[in-house]
Amino acid sequence: MVGEGVGLSWGIKLSTIALPYHLLTRHSARKGTLEPDRIESLHLSQETQFAIFTSFYLLKLWQNSQMKSPTRFAIAIFCLSFAGMPTGFAIEVASYSAAAHDRFENDGTFIESAFDFSGVGRSTGNHWVTMISDTHFVTAEHFRPTNQTVRFYFANDPLGGFEERLVDGRFGMEIGPTGSDIWLGKLTAATSTSVTSYDLFKPYPLTNAELEEIYTVGISDGGGGFTDFRVGTNQIDLGSITQRDTTGTGGVLNNQSYSFTYNTIPMTPPNESFVEVGDSGAPSFVNNGGVLQLIGTHSERFNLGAASASNGDISYDSFVGAYGDEIGFEAVPEPGSALLIGVGSAFFLVFFRRRRVVQPS
């Protein structure tokens, strides 16, 4: 999976690393199959993922006779535990440059400078929030904010103003089948007109989205914080739209999904992207007639083995647009229904008043 947090955390406790190291030692001795590039497929917290990855690295050093001294081993754990660590891995983007791909560099060469990203917020817990109305948002179920503050920047200039809203912890639901990784949340107060919301891209049939060009959002090198915001591109894989259920194998998906592959053969397309730990719940958009429409949110990935993105690595999104009717019913009252209720209420009041007028005294 893409991850349950923004990635590596600060100040991991010694006990957090020591226990996974013990378990990892036993596991490696028996099977020798646990590799760091497979960690994202395990449904673990980010602290545990970091602990396992660190333990794996230390174990390799021990096995290679580079750290046979228990004292050196303890020092290494201490340094890795309490040193300042990045809080996530940045989304991989081919031919990356900060000016072209990081939103808050506020550069004219930003690949999505023509579009409005004010409706994509970040929470105090580094969760992603994408607004679909002035009160409701979607994100990943396995990494969702609860009772946290979300910040929305009005423009790509981080000095251009922002507003904050609180997530309503009393409201929230899975969208789709039980075990779905699509979460519908709500804010305690509506956003202002300075923050946009996005329509859903709802193709019919769903397979019409195959080979669609998408804009993928993820964290930048900072890994955590309100302004760590990077954008890449990719293309939905042909034949990848399906009801994907990985919950029985430690995954987080049980809903309609699609994939996009990081291709480097024969040549990596510019801006080609691959999601990383910490991107869970971040959106993917389609440019539909010059307007961004939300099609999915990041859920899982499959890394073929390299430490960074390599040819054939696959990212999996929850296909949010496939549940447009359900989301619309839950989040946005139909105008016709609101009008009907209003007319019905007015009729009731008039009728009741007339009845009172003709009642004998």
C-alpha positions in Angstrom: 0.0 0.0 0.0 1.0 3.6 -0.4 1.1 4.2 3.3 -0.9 5.0 6.4 1.0 8.2 7.2 3.2 10.7 5.6 6.2 8.4 5.8 9.0 8.3 8.3 8.4 10.1 11.5 10.5 12.1 14.0 12.0 10.5 17.1 11.1 6.9 16.8 11.4 5.2 20.2 14.0 2.6 20.7 11.4 0.0 21.7 9.6 0.6 18.4 12.7 -0.5 16.5 13.9 -3.2 18.8 10.8 -5.4 18.6 10.5 -5.3 14.8 14.2 -6.1 14.6 13.7 -9.2 16.8 10.8 -10.3 14.6 12.6 -9.5 11.4 15.7 -11.5 12.5 13.5 -14.6 13.1 11.6 -14.1 9.8 14.8 -13.6 7.8 16.4 -16.7 9.4 13.4 -18.8 8.4 12.5 -17.5 5.0 14.7 -14.7 4.0 11.9 -13.1 2.0 11.2 -9.8 3.6 12.6 -7.0 1.5 12.3 -3.2 2.1 10.7 -2.6 -1.3 7.8 -4.9 -0.3 7.0 -3.1 2.9 4.4 -0.9 1.2 2.3 -3.9 0.5 1.9 -4.6 4.3 -0.9 -2.8 6.2 1.3 -1.3 8.8 1.6 2.1 10.4 4.4 4.3 9.1 6.3 4.0 12.4 6.3 0.3 12.0 7.3 0.5 8.4 10.2 2.7 9.3 11.2 0.4 12.1 11.1 -2.7 9.8 13.1 -0.9 7.1 15.7 0.3 9.6 15.9 -3.1 11.2 16.4 -4.7 7.8 19.2 -2.4 7.0 20.9 -3.0 10.3 20.5 -6.7 10.0 22.2 -6.6 6.6 25.1 -4.7 8.1 25.4 -7.2 10.9 25.3 -10.1 8.4 27.9 -8.5 6.3 30.2 -8.2 9.4 30.2 -4.4 9.3 28.6 -4.1 12.7 29.5 -7.2 14.8 30.0 -5.0 17.9 26.9 -4.8 20.1 28.0 -1.3 21.1 28.1 -0.1 17.5 24.8 -1.7 16.8 23.2 0.2 19.8 24.8 3.5 18.6 23.4 2.9 15.1 19.9 2.3 16.5 20.2 5.4 18.7 21.2 7.6 15.8 18.5 6.3 13.4 15.9 6.7 16.2 16.5 10.2 17.4 18.2 12.0 14.5 16.0 14.2 12.4 14.4 12.1 9.8 12.3 13.1 6.7 8.6 12.6 7.2 8.0 10.9 3.9 9.1 9.8 0.4 8.3 12.3 -2.4 6.2 11.1 -5.2 8.5 10.1 -8.0 8.4 12.3 -11.1 10.5 11.8 -14.2 12.6 14.7 -15.3 11.8 16.3 -12.0 12.4 19.9 -11.3 11.1 21.9 -8.3 9.9 24.7 -10.6 7.9 22.5 -12.9 6.5 20.0 -10.4 6.3 21.6 -6.9 3.1 23.7 -6.6 4.4 26.1 -3.9 7.5 27.0 -5.8 5.1 29.3 -7.4 6.9 29.2 -10.7 5.5 30.0 -14.1 6.8 26.7 -15.5 4.7 24.7 -13.0 3.0 22.0 -15.2 -0.4 22.7 -13.7 -0.2 26.5 -13.3 -3.4 26.9 -15.3 -5.5 24.9 -12.8 -7.0 25.6 -9.4 -5.7 23.4 -6.6 -7.2 25.4 -3.8 -9.6 22.5 -3.0 -6.8 20.1 -2.2 -5.9 20.5 1.5 -3.5 19.0 4.0 -4.3 18.2 7.6 -2.3 18.7 10.7 -1.8 14.9 10.6 -0.5 15.2 7.0 -3.6 13.6 5.5 -4.9 14.6 2.1 -8.3 16.1 1.6 -10.0 16.8 -1.7 -13.2 18.9 -1.6 -16.2 17.8 -3.7 -18.5 20.4 -2.2 -18.0 23.3 0.2 -18.4 20.9 3.2 -17.6 17.4 2.0 -14.3 15.8 0.9 -12.9 12.4 -0.2 -9.7 10.7 0.8 -8.3 7.2 1.5 -10.2 5.2 4.2 -7.0 3.7 5.5 -5.4 7.1 6.1 -8.1 9.7 6.9 -8.1 12.7 9.2 -10.3 12.8 12.3 -11.0 15.9 14.3 -8.0 17.6 12.7 -7.4 21.0 11.1 -7.2 21.1 7.3 -5.5 24.0 5.5 -6.4 25.2 2.0 -4.1 27.6 0.2 -6.0 30.0 -2.2 -3.2 30.0 -4.8 0.2 28.5 -5.7 1.9 31.3 -3.8 2.1 30.2 -0.2 2.0 33.8 0.9 -1.2 34.4 -1.0 -3.5 33.5 1.8 -5.1 30.4 3.2 -8.0 29.3 5.4 -8.4 26.4 7.9 -11.3 24.2 8.7 -11.9 21.4 11.2 -12.8 17.9 10.2 -16.1 16.8 11.7 -15.4 13.7 13.7 -19.1 12.9 14.0 -19.5 12.2 10.2 -17.7 9.9 7.9 -18.3 6.7 5.8 -16.8 4.2 3.5 -18.0 4.6 -0.1 -18.6 1.4 -2.0 -18.4 -2.2 -0.6 -17.4 -3.0 2.9 -13.6 -2.7 3.1 -13.5 0.0 0.5 -10.6 2.5 0.6 -12.7 5.5 -0.4 -13.7 7.7 2.6 -16.3 10.5 2.5 -15.7 13.1 5.2 -17.1 16.4 6.2 -15.9 19.7 7.6 -17.6 21.4 10.6 -18.0 24.6 8.5 -18.2 25.3 4.8 -15.2 26.7 3.0 -15.3 30.1 1.5 -15.6 30.9 -2.2 -11.8 31.2 -2.3 -11.6 27.4 -2.0 -12.8 25.4 -5.0 -14.5 22.0 -5.1 -14.2 19.4 -7.8 -16.8 17.5 -9.9 -16.2 13.8 -10.3 -15.1 12.4 -13.6 -17.7 9.7 -14.2 -17.2 7.9 -17.5 -19.8 5.5 -18.9 -18.9 2.8 -19.2 -16.1 2.9 -16.7 -13.6 1.4 -19.2 -13.8 4.6 -21.2 -11.3 6.0 -18.6 -8.6 3.6 -19.8 -5.6 5.4 -21.4 -6.9 8.7 -19.9 -4.2 11.1 -19.1 -4.2 12.0 -15.3 -2.5 14.5 -13.1 -1.2 12.8 -9.9 -0.7 14.7 -6.7 1.7 13.7 -3.9 4.1 14.9 -1.3 7.3 16.7 -2.2 10.7 16.2 -0.7 9.7 17.8 2.6 7.5 14.8 3.2 5.2 16.5 5.6 3.6 19.9 6.2 0.9 22.0 4.6 3.1 23.1 1.6 4.6 19.7 0.6 2.7 19.4 -2.7 4.0 17.9 -6.0 2.2 17.1 -9.2 3.2 14.6 -11.9 1.3 12.9 -14.8 0.6 9.4 -16.0 -1.9 7.4 -18.1 -4.4 4.9 -16.8 -3.4 1.4 -17.9 -5.4 -0.4 -20.5 -7.5 -3.1 -19.0 -6.7 -2.1 -15.4 -10.2 -0.9 -14.4 -11.6 -3.6 -12.1 -13.1 -4.4 -8.7 -9.8 -4.9 -6.9 -9.8 -6.7 -3.5 -6.5 -7.0 -1.7 -7.8 -7.0 1.8 -7.2 -10.7 2.2 -3.5 -10.3 1.4 -2.8 -7.3 3.7 -3.9 -4.6 1.2 -6.4 -1.9 1.6 -8.5 -2.0 -1.5 -12.0 -3.5 -2.0 -13.5 -1.3 -4.6 -13.3 -0.2 -8.2 -9.8 0.8 -9.1 -7.4 1.5 -11.9 -3.6 1.4 -12.2 -0.9 3.5 -13.8 2.6 2.2 -14.6 5.9 4.0 -14.4 7.4 3.2 -17.8 11.0 3.9 -18.7 11.4 1.7 -21.8 12.2 2.9 -24.4 12.1 6.4 -22.8 10.5 7.8 -19.7 7.8 10.3 -20.7 8.4 13.7 -19.1 6.5 14.1 -15.8 5.8 10.4 -15.5 4.9 9.6 -11.9 4.9 6.8 -9.3 3.3 7.1 -5.9 5.3 6.7 -2.7 4.7 6.2 1.0 2.7 9.2 2.3 0.7 9.8 -0.9 -2.3 7.8 0.3 -5.6 9.7 -0.2 -3.9 12.3 -2.5 -6.0 12.9 -5.7 -5.7 12.1 -9.3 -7.4 14.5 -11.7 -8.5 14.5 -15.4 -8.4 17.6 -17.5 -11.9 17.6 -18.9 -12.4 20.5 -21.2 -9.9 22.7 -19.3 -11.4 21.9 -15.9 -9.9 19.6 -13.3 -12.2 16.7 -12.4 -11.5 14.2 -9.6 -11.1 10.6 -10.8 -9.4 8.8 -8.0 -7.3 8.8 -4.8 -4.1 6.9 -4.2 -4.3 3.6 -2.3 -1.6 1.1 -3.1 1.6 0.5 -5.1 3.7 -2.4 -6.4 7.4 -1.8 -6.4 9.4 -4.2 -8.5 12.5 -3.9 -6.3 14.5 -0.8 -6.9 14.8 1.8 -4.1 13.3 4.4 -6.4 10.8 4.2 -9.2 11.9 1.8 -11.9 10.4 0.4 -15.1 7.1 -1.5 -14.5 6.4 -0.1 -11.0 2.6 0.2 -10.6 0.5 2.6 -8.7 -3.1 1.8 -7.8 -5.9 4.4 -7.3 -9.3 4.0 -5.9 -11.7 4.9 -8.7 -13.7 7.5 -6.9 -15.6 8.5 -10.1 -17.1 5.0 -10.3 -19.1 5.9 -7.1 -20.3 9.3 -8.2 -24.0 8.6 -7.7 -23.4 7.3 -4.2 -21.1 10.1 -3.2 -23.5 12.7 -4.7 -26.4 11.2 -2.8 -24.6 11.3 0.5 -22.7 14.6 0.1 -24.7 16.9 -2.1 -28.5 17.2 -1.9 -30.2 17.1 -5.3 -31.5 20.6 -6.3 -34.8 19.1 -7.3 -35.1 17.4 -3.9 -34.4 20.7 -2.0 -36.9 22.5 -4.2 -39.5 19.8 -3.6 -39.0 20.0 0.1 -39.3 23.8 0.0 -42.5 23.8 -2.1 -44.0 21.0 0.1 -43.2 23.0 3.2 -44.8 26.1 1.8 -47.9 24.2 0.7 -48.2 22.7 4.2 -48.0 26.0 5.9 -50.6 27.6 3.6 -52.9 24.7 4.0 -52.5 24.6 7.8 -53.2 28.4 8.0 -56.3 28.1 5.8 -57.6 25.3 8.0 -57.1 27.4 11.1 -59.0 30.3 9.4 -62.1 28.3 8.7 -62.2 26.5 12.0 -65.2 27.4 14.0 -64.5 29.4 17.1 
